[in-house]
Amino acid sequence: MRRIVISHFYNEAYLLPWWLKHHREIFDHGVLIDYASTDDSVAICRELAPDWEVVPSENSHFSAIMCDFEVMKHEQRFADCWKIALNTTEFLVAPKLDELERLLVTNNLTGVRMPGAIMVDTELDAELDAARPLIDQKASGIWEKTFDFQAARIPGLTFPTRNRLYHRYAIGAYQPGRHASHLPGLCDGAPEFGAIWWYAFSPWTDAFRSRKLGVGTRRDAFDKQHGFGAQHEASLAEINLRWSKLFGYSAPLRQAA
């Protein structure tokens, strides 16, 4: 079965080169949904993944529910395929993906919830190399299953959110934000097979913080009214505070897996 990745982006020129180079080695095809980016994001997609689709979003603003609906409409185009929907900050690190797929088929399962990790930069002085994989340069984070979200009291980090669904059904049948699914026949995955490394606080550079501050401008009024994506409404001081609270918990994931 073919592997399909679907992603949506807005002004992600900083992370996209790493994201595309990483995922084009895993997936046979990608659908990249552009939310009217004003930087070089679209050009980067077309240069680094010329055979993938770059499509304009049908939504003028980012709405969690409408975004998921749009993602599922694209999912439905690819019958009999493995599928996952990822943000640009989410890297699928799956050293045993072939074996995982075989296990799902053998056990007649629909899909797997890939465990998530919050990536938190602990080496601020380390110079980044654009030519090297990001997961090799910034591999420190926190496995969500080990983190006490309630004790940390960090806005937008109140429960595990990165257990993204890797599935073979027509659509993911997602709840808002794609943090959960209504599909039957799902199981929980293990990091040694595959996981989602969520680059939420890494690499902690000026360029990364700048892109993080720009996300909130695309939220629509409905999401603001009902609290969807509230973590994106934060000042520079607030996101630095969140990073500092997480810093002490961060450790190399390759050892933790």
Backbone torsions as a table, in degrees:
resi	resn	phi	psi	omega
1	MET	NA	142.2	178.2
2	ARG	-72.3	157.8	177.1
3	ARG	-112.8	129.2	-177.5
4	ILE	-122.5	133.0	173.0
5	VAL	-116.1	137.6	177.5
6	ILE	-121.7	133.3	-178.0
7	SER	-144.8	154.8	175.8
8	HIS	-126.0	148.4	-174.3
9	PHE	-149.7	155.9	172.3
10	TYR	-144.8	115.4	177.7
11	ASN	49.5	61.6	-178.8
12	GLU	-113.4	34.4	-176.8
13	ALA	-61.6	-24.4	-179.0
14	TYR	-72.7	-48.4	-175.2
15	LEU	-89.9	-26.9	-172.5
16	LEU	-55.6	-41.2	179.1
17	PRO	-57.6	-43.9	176.9
18	TRP	-65.8	-44.2	-176.6
19	TRP	-63.1	-46.5	-177.6
20	LEU	-67.6	-44.6	179.7
21	LYS	-62.2	-35.4	179.2
22	HIS	-69.1	-50.8	-170.5
23	HIS	-82.3	-21.0	177.3
24	ARG	-69.3	-16.3	175.7
25	GLU	-82.9	-13.0	-176.0
26	ILE	-105.4	-39.7	-170.2
27	PHE	-106.4	148.7	178.0
28	ASP	-79.1	-26.8	-177.3
29	HIS	-155.7	154.3	177.8
30	GLY	-138.1	147.7	172.5
31	VAL	-118.9	115.5	-174.3
32	LEU	-111.2	114.5	-173.4
33	ILE	-97.8	117.4	-175.4
34	ASP	-95.1	123.5	177.0
35	TYR	-92.1	54.5	176.4
36	ALA	57.6	51.7	178.5
37	SER	-62.2	146.4	179.4
38	THR	-110.8	1.9	178.1
39	ASP	-104.7	-153.3	-176.7
40	ASP	-92.2	16.8	-174.9
41	SER	-56.2	-48.3	-177.0
42	VAL	-63.6	-44.0	179.4
43	ALA	-62.1	-37.8	178.3
44	ILE	-64.5	-43.4	178.6
45	CYS	-60.2	-45.9	-177.1
46	ARG	-69.4	-29.1	178.8
47	GLU	-76.9	-45.4	-172.3
48	LEU	-89.8	-20.4	177.0
49	ALA	-136.5	65.4	-171.7
50	PRO	-62.8	-23.1	-179.6
51	ASP	-90.6	-5.3	178.4
52	TRP	-86.8	162.9	179.8
53	GLU	-89.8	135.3	169.7
54	VAL	-118.0	113.9	-174.0
55	VAL	-123.7	142.5	175.7
56	PRO	-72.2	141.2	177.6
57	SER	-66.2	146.8	175.2
58	GLU	-82.3	-2.1	180.0
59	ASN	-108.6	134.8	-179.0
60	SER	-76.4	-29.2	177.2
61	HIS	-127.9	162.9	-179.9
62	PHE	-81.5	117.5	175.4
63	SER	-125.1	125.7	-173.9
64	ALA	-55.5	-47.3	-177.0
65	ILE	-68.8	-46.4	-179.2
66	MET	-68.3	-33.0	175.7
67	CYS	-62.6	-46.0	179.8
68	ASP	-64.2	-38.3	178.0
69	PHE	-62.4	-42.5	178.7
70	GLU	-65.1	-42.2	177.4
71	VAL	-58.8	-44.0	-176.9
72	MET	-69.2	-30.7	175.5
73	LYS	-64.0	-36.4	175.8
74	HIS	-72.9	-38.0	177.4
75	GLU	-57.0	-41.0	-174.9
76	GLN	-65.1	-18.6	178.6
77	ARG	-71.8	-17.7	-172.2
78	PHE	-116.6	82.8	178.6
79	ALA	-72.6	152.1	176.2
80	ASP	54.2	45.3	177.5
81	CYS	-133.9	153.1	167.6
82	TRP	-79.0	136.9	-174.5
83	LYS	-137.9	148.9	172.1
84	ILE	-151.8	145.5	175.9
85	ALA	-112.1	124.6	-175.7
86	LEU	-128.8	146.8	167.6
87	ASN	-80.0	166.6	179.4
88	THR	-66.7	-21.8	178.2
89	THR	-83.8	-4.5	-174.1
90	GLU	-107.4	120.0	179.9
91	PHE	-111.4	123.6	175.2
92	LEU	-80.2	115.3	178.0
93	VAL	-111.5	101.2	-168.8
94	ALA	-134.0	82.7	-177.4
95	PRO	-67.8	-19.4	-179.1
96	LYS	-125.2	44.2	-176.3
97	LEU	-66.5	-39.7	178.0
98	ASP	-58.6	-46.0	-179.6
99	GLU	-66.2	-38.7	178.7
100	LEU	-62.2	-43.8	178.6
101	GLU	-61.2	-41.9	179.4
102	ARG	-62.9	-39.8	179.0
103	LEU	-64.8	-40.2	179.3
104	LEU	-64.0	-44.0	-180.0
105	VAL	-66.6	-44.8	-178.6
106	THR	-59.8	-36.9	-178.3
107	ASN	-95.6	10.6	176.4
108	ASN	55.3	42.8	179.7
109	LEU	-98.7	151.0	-178.1
110	THR	-80.0	-36.9	-176.8
111	GLY	-174.9	-177.6	-176.3
112	VAL	-136.0	140.3	173.8
113	ARG	-87.4	106.7	-179.7
114	MET	-70.1	127.8	179.3
115	PRO	-64.6	151.8	-176.0
116	GLY	-114.4	154.6	174.8
117	ALA	-133.3	140.6	176.2
118	ILE	-91.4	113.2	-178.7
119	MET	-80.1	125.6	-177.4
120	VAL	-130.2	118.3	-176.2
121	ASP	-68.9	129.1	177.7
122	THR	-118.6	1.1	-178.1
123	GLU	-128.0	75.4	-173.8
124	LEU	-68.6	-23.6	-177.8
125	ASP	-88.5	-8.0	-178.3
126	ALA	-72.8	125.9	-178.5
127	GLU	-77.4	132.7	-178.4
128	LEU	-86.0	143.9	178.1
129	ASP	-112.3	115.2	-177.4
130	ALA	-63.2	-21.0	-177.6
131	ALA	-86.7	-13.3	-178.9
132	ARG	-99.9	146.0	178.3
133	PRO	-55.8	138.0	-179.9
134	LEU	-63.5	-36.1	-177.3
135	ILE	-67.6	-18.8	175.9
136	ASP	-84.6	-26.5	-176.5
137	GLN	-93.0	-33.9	-178.1
138	LYS	-127.9	90.0	-173.8
139	ALA	-118.0	18.7	179.2
140	SER	-100.7	136.0	-179.9
141	GLY	-168.6	-164.6	-176.4
142	ILE	-132.3	121.8	174.7
143	TRP	-67.5	127.2	-175.8
144	GLU	-59.0	-34.6	-176.7
145	LYS	-67.0	-16.7	-179.2
146	THR	-102.4	-3.3	-171.2
147	PHE	-96.6	136.2	177.4
148	ASP	-89.5	91.3	-175.9
149	PHE	-64.8	-38.9	-177.0
150	GLN	-66.7	-38.9	-179.8
151	ALA	-69.7	-34.6	-177.0
152	ALA	-71.0	-34.9	178.2
153	ARG	53.7	54.5	178.5
154	ILE	-107.0	122.2	179.9
155	PRO	-54.9	133.7	-179.4
156	GLY	84.3	-7.9	177.4
157	LEU	-124.6	70.9	-176.3
158	THR	-107.7	-10.7	178.1
159	PHE	-163.7	163.4	178.4
160	PRO	-62.7	127.2	-174.8
161	THR	-123.0	-6.3	-171.4
162	ARG	-104.0	14.1	177.1
163	ASN	-78.8	72.4	-175.3
164	ARG	-68.4	147.0	-175.2
165	LEU	-87.4	125.9	172.0
166	TYR	-109.3	116.5	-167.4
167	HIS	-144.8	171.6	-179.7
168	ARG	-128.8	22.5	175.4
169	TYR	-91.1	173.7	-178.7
170	ALA	-60.6	-44.8	178.5
171	ILE	-137.2	164.5	-179.7
172	GLY	-81.9	-11.7	-179.6
173	ALA	48.6	53.0	-171.0
174	TYR	-80.5	148.9	162.3
175	GLN	-80.9	161.5	-175.1
176	PRO	-51.4	129.4	-179.4
177	GLY	92.4	-6.8	-179.5
178	ARG	60.7	26.5	178.1
179	HIS	-83.7	-13.0	179.2
180	ALA	-153.4	165.9	-176.4
181	SER	-138.0	151.7	175.5
182	HIS	-88.9	-1.1	-176.8
183	LEU	-67.0	141.1	171.0
184	PRO	-82.7	168.8	174.4
185	GLY	72.4	35.2	179.0
186	LEU	-106.0	156.0	175.7
187	CYS	-137.3	164.5	175.4
188	ASP	-88.6	136.2	-179.3
189	GLY	-89.1	-179.1	179.2
190	ALA	-131.1	143.6	-176.1
191	PRO	-55.8	-31.7	-177.9
192	GLU	-67.7	-20.4	175.6
193	PHE	-92.5	-43.2	-179.5
194	GLY	-179.2	146.8	-178.7
195	ALA	-152.5	165.5	176.2
196	ILE	-106.2	115.5	173.7
197	TRP	-92.5	109.4	-175.4
198	TRP	-94.6	108.8	-178.3
199	TYR	-82.6	73.5	-178.3
200	ALA	-89.3	-32.0	-177.6
201	PHE	-134.5	35.8	-178.8
202	SER	-164.5	140.4	-6.5
203	PRO	-73.3	134.9	-172.2
204	TRP	-85.5	70.6	-179.5
205	THR	-110.5	168.9	177.1
206	ASP	-59.8	-42.2	-178.9
207	ALA	-64.5	-39.0	179.6
208	PHE	-68.2	-44.5	179.8
209	ARG	-62.9	-35.6	179.4
210	SER	-63.1	-44.8	179.2
211	ARG	-66.4	-34.3	179.9
212	LYS	-65.6	-36.7	-179.2
213	LEU	-73.2	-19.6	-177.0
214	GLY	-86.8	-10.8	-174.5
215	VAL	-67.1	-40.6	-174.2
216	GLY	-62.4	-20.8	-177.7
217	THR	-69.0	-16.2	-176.8
218	ARG	-98.8	1.2	179.3
219	ARG	-70.6	142.4	178.8
220	ASP	-91.7	171.0	-173.7
221	ALA	-64.1	-35.7	-178.7
222	PHE	-64.0	-44.3	179.2
223	ASP	-62.8	-41.5	179.1
224	LYS	-63.1	-41.4	-179.2
225	GLN	-62.5	-36.4	-173.7
226	HIS	-106.7	8.7	171.5
227	GLY	81.7	11.1	176.7
228	PHE	-74.3	131.2	177.3
229	GLY	71.4	23.8	-177.5
230	ALA	-62.5	-24.2	-179.0
231	GLN	-65.4	-18.4	-179.2
232	HIS	-80.4	-14.4	179.2
233	GLU	-90.2	85.5	-176.9
234	ALA	-148.9	147.7	177.1
235	SER	-83.3	171.7	176.6
236	LEU	-60.6	-41.2	179.2
237	ALA	-61.9	-39.8	-178.2
238	GLU	-68.6	-43.4	-178.7
239	ILE	-69.8	-31.7	174.7
240	ASN	-66.2	-36.5	177.2
241	LEU	-65.2	-41.5	178.6
242	ARG	-62.6	-44.4	177.7
243	TRP	-59.9	-43.7	-177.8
244	SER	-64.5	-33.0	178.5
245	LYS	-68.9	-30.1	-177.4
246	LEU	-89.8	-19.9	-172.3
247	PHE	-52.0	-47.1	-174.9
248	GLY	-68.4	-17.3	-179.7
249	TYR	-91.1	-13.3	-172.1
250	SER	-76.9	137.4	-180.0
251	ALA	-148.8	160.5	-180.0
252	PRO	-59.4	123.7	-174.7
253	LEU	-73.8	-29.7	-177.5
254	ARG	-62.4	-30.3	175.6
255	GLN	-77.2	-37.5	-176.7
256	ALA	-70.4	-28.1	-177.1
257	ALA	-69.6	NA	NA
